[in-house]
Amino acid sequence: MHAIFNFFSSLKLTVVTLFMSLVLVFVGTLAQVKLGLYIAQEKYFSSLFVFWGPRDSDWQIPVWPGGYLLGAILLLNLVAAHIKRFEFSRKKFGIFIVHAGLILMFLGQFTTQILQVESVMAIPAGGSKNYSESIKRSELAVIDVTDADKDKVVSIPERVLAKKVGYEIRVPELPFAIKVKSFLLNSTPGKFEFGKGFQFASEPRAIKMNERDIPATTFEVVADGASKGQYTVSNWLCEEGLLASIQRQLGGKLPPGLTEPQTYTHNGRKYVFVMRQQRFYKPFTITLLKFNFDRYLGTNIPKNYSSRIRIQRPGTGEDREVLIYMNNPLRYWGETYYQQSFSRDETGTVLQVVNNPSWLTPYVACVMVGLGLIIQFLMHLVGFAKKRKVA
């Protein structure tokens, strides 16, 4: 036990870990050129290990510690070294505050990586929404549309679909099971054929910031121990460009029902299957009252754009207007709403929604580090002044 404690409090471990972190940052930054920001972040920084394997192979081996592992080792090293080398005293009170601030900064960044959720809320002119949509992740939505006044939605995230290929997914809210036959994280549609629909092919993951993966999945509906039919759904079926391409292929006519979602009826209830961006529902509704968009005179460069919105929350009776513009976000319900972009026709708004439960920790950590340095500096300054006075 003593040897383990000495190992984690070692200065050599600090140097080695910092060196490995520098190598990780260098290699991970270069990898963004090929992999893109999000994939490189997942592979190098939001992982315990960096894995490598031969091309077109199913196996991989860990070749370097990832960001999570190096961060955890540095945190343990800091705490262990502090316990071993520092004795609590008034003269070192500032150092204790500095170290506590650094520890809080480590923990805050880790919780941000784990808990932060970023999404967007695109609202057309005069429109309303009570949900935001994920930027990068999709879900299979099974929607019970039997009742005219409300829909009941059961969503299956893409990560579950990817893990359950060849297996059944059973949800208590559904009277049937979903057996996943295939799942493509990014896909491209082949030629449309009557009676067969699309045969989607796998595509490399999107790496550009303005692109996203468009998944596709094929599954069977299983009820009473028997297959009730096979369905193929994809975000591609919501793309206007794809429908226009099919229309050209078929001489100007779209197949009946192509623009309608696929349905299944079970015990008199009608269900709709849709692959869409993952949604995050809110207990309130945001309505876009007015969107303003200004350009620099004589150019197409955006100068300023803002959204006047109306927040209505039936649960509390809240009903008020808010103006969101660049560098002036709305903080509401534990989330921050930024003015991110606008629709193609420049009449609708796109708000970025950030849910980060630990958003205050970096500010508190910086204040603690600064306060600790000031206290430690003043202690030395006062002591130095007293010595000069005595001399």
CORQUISUL-V672004 format. One record per residue. RES is the residue in three letters. SS is DSSP state (2 for helix, 1 for strand, 0 for the rest). Layout:
<<RES & SS> <RES & SS>>
//
This chain:
<<MET & 0> <HIS & 2> <ALA & 2> <ILE & 2> <PHE & 2> <ASN & 2> <PHE & 2> <PHE & 2> <SER & 0> <SER & 0> <LEU & 2> <LYS & 2> <LEU & 2> <THR & 2> <VAL & 2> <VAL & 2> <THR & 2> <LEU & 2> <PHE & 2> <MET & 2> <SER & 2> <LEU & 2> <VAL & 2> <LEU & 2> <VAL & 2> <PHE & 2> <VAL & 2> <GLY & 2> <THR & 2> <LEU & 2> <ALA & 2> <GLN & 2> <VAL & 2> <LYS & 2> <LEU & 2> <GLY & 0> <LEU & 2> <TYR & 2> <ILE & 2> <ALA & 2> <GLN & 2> <GLU & 2> <LYS & 2> <TYR & 2> <PHE & 2> <SER & 0> <SER & 0> <LEU & 0> <PHE & 1> <VAL & 1> <PHE & 1> <TRP & 1> <GLY & 0> <PRO & 0> <ARG & 0> <ASP & 0> <SER & 0> <ASP & 0> <TRP & 0> <GLN & 0> <ILE & 1> <PRO & 1> <VAL & 1> <TRP & 1> <PRO & 1> <GLY & 0> <GLY & 2> <TYR & 2> <LEU & 2> <LEU & 2> <GLY & 2> <ALA & 2> <ILE & 2> <LEU & 2> <LEU & 2> <LEU & 2> <ASN & 2> <LEU & 2> <VAL & 2> <ALA & 2> <ALA & 2> <HIS & 2> <ILE & 2> <LYS & 2> <ARG & 2> <PHE & 0> <GLU & 0> <PHE & 0> <SER & 0> <ARG & 2> <LYS & 2> <LYS & 2> <PHE & 2> <GLY & 2> <ILE & 2> <PHE & 2> <ILE & 2> <VAL & 2> <HIS & 2> <ALA & 2> <GLY & 2> <LEU & 2> <ILE & 2> <LEU & 2> <MET & 2> <PHE & 2> <LEU & 2> <GLY & 2> <GLN & 2> <PHE & 2> <THR & 2> <THR & 2> <GLN & 2> <ILE & 2> <LEU & 2> <GLN & 0> <VAL & 1> <GLU & 1> <SER & 1> <VAL & 1> <MET & 1> <ALA & 1> <ILE & 1> <PRO & 0> <ALA & 0> <GLY & 0> <GLY & 0> <SER & 1> <LYS & 1> <ASN & 1> <TYR & 1> <SER & 1> <GLU & 1> <SER & 1> <ILE & 1> <LYS & 1> <ARG & 1> <SER & 1> <GLU & 1> <LEU & 1> <ALA & 1> <VAL & 1> <ILE & 1> <ASP & 1> <VAL & 0> <THR & 0> <ASP & 0> <ALA & 0> <ASP & 0> <LYS & 0> <ASP & 0> <LYS & 1> <VAL & 1> <VAL & 1> <SER & 1> <ILE & 1> <PRO & 1> <GLU & 2> <ARG & 2> <VAL & 2> <LEU & 2> <ALA & 2> <LYS & 2> <LYS & 0> <VAL & 0> <GLY & 0> <TYR & 0> <GLU & 1> <ILE & 1> <ARG & 0> <VAL & 0> <PRO & 0> <GLU & 0> <LEU & 0> <PRO & 0> <PHE & 0> <ALA & 1> <ILE & 1> <LYS & 1> <VAL & 1> <LYS & 1> <SER & 1> <PHE & 1> <LEU & 1> <LEU & 0> <ASN & 0> <SER & 1> <THR & 1> <PRO & 1> <GLY & 0> <LYS & 0> <PHE & 0> <GLU & 1> <PHE & 0> <GLY & 0> <LYS & 0> <GLY & 1> <PHE & 0> <GLN & 0> <PHE & 1> <ALA & 1> <SER & 1> <GLU & 0> <PRO & 0> <ARG & 0> <ALA & 0> <ILE & 0> <LYS & 0> <MET & 0> <ASN & 0> <GLU & 0> <ARG & 0> <ASP & 0> <ILE & 0> <PRO & 0> <ALA & 1> <THR & 1> <THR & 1> <PHE & 1> <GLU & 1> <VAL & 1> <VAL & 1> <ALA & 1> <ASP & 0> <GLY & 0> <ALA & 1> <SER & 1> <LYS & 1> <GLY & 1> <GLN & 1> <TYR & 1> <THR & 1> <VAL & 1> <SER & 1> <ASN & 2> <TRP & 2> <LEU & 2> <CYS & 2> <GLU & 0> <GLU & 2> <GLY & 2> <LEU & 2> <LEU & 2> <ALA & 2> <SER & 2> <ILE & 2> <GLN & 2> <ARG & 2> <GLN & 2> <LEU & 0> <GLY & 0> <GLY & 0> <LYS & 0> <LEU & 0> <PRO & 0> <PRO & 0> <GLY & 0> <LEU & 0> <THR & 0> <GLU & 0> <PRO & 0> <GLN & 1> <THR & 1> <TYR & 1> <THR & 1> <HIS & 1> <ASN & 0> <GLY & 0> <ARG & 1> <LYS & 1> <TYR & 1> <VAL & 1> <PHE & 1> <VAL & 1> <MET & 1> <ARG & 1> <GLN & 1> <GLN & 1> <ARG & 1> <PHE & 1> <TYR & 1> <LYS & 1> <PRO & 1> <PHE & 1> <THR & 1> <ILE & 1> <THR & 1> <LEU & 1> <LEU & 1> <LYS & 1> <PHE & 1> <ASN & 1> <PHE & 1> <ASP & 1> <ARG & 1> <TYR & 0> <LEU & 0> <GLY & 0> <THR & 0> <ASN & 0> <ILE & 0> <PRO & 1> <LYS & 1> <ASN & 1> <TYR & 1> <SER & 1> <SER & 1> <ARG & 1> <ILE & 1> <ARG & 1> <ILE & 1> <GLN & 1> <ARG & 1> <PRO & 0> <GLY & 0> <THR & 0> <GLY & 0> <GLU & 1> <ASP & 1> <ARG & 1> <GLU & 1> <VAL & 1> <LEU & 1> <ILE & 1> <TYR & 1> <MET & 0> <ASN & 0> <ASN & 1> <PRO & 0> <LEU & 1> <ARG & 1> <TYR & 1> <TRP & 0> <GLY & 0> <GLU & 1> <THR & 1> <TYR & 1> <TYR & 1> <GLN & 1> <GLN & 1> <SER & 1> <PHE & 1> <SER & 0> <ARG & 0> <ASP & 0> <GLU & 0> <THR & 0> <GLY & 0> <THR & 1> <VAL & 1> <LEU & 1> <GLN & 1> <VAL & 1> <VAL & 1> <ASN & 1> <ASN & 0> <PRO & 0> <SER & 0> <TRP & 0> <LEU & 0> <THR & 2> <PRO & 2> <TYR & 2> <VAL & 2> <ALA & 2> <CYS & 2> <VAL & 2> <MET & 2> <VAL & 2> <GLY & 2> <LEU & 2> <GLY & 2> <LEU & 2> <ILE & 2> <ILE & 2> <GLN & 2> <PHE & 2> <LEU & 2> <MET & 2> <HIS & 2> <LEU & 2> <VAL & 2> <GLY & 2> <PHE & 2> <ALA & 2> <LYS & 2> <LYS & 2> <ARG & 2> <LYS & 2> <VAL & 2> <ALA & 0>>
//
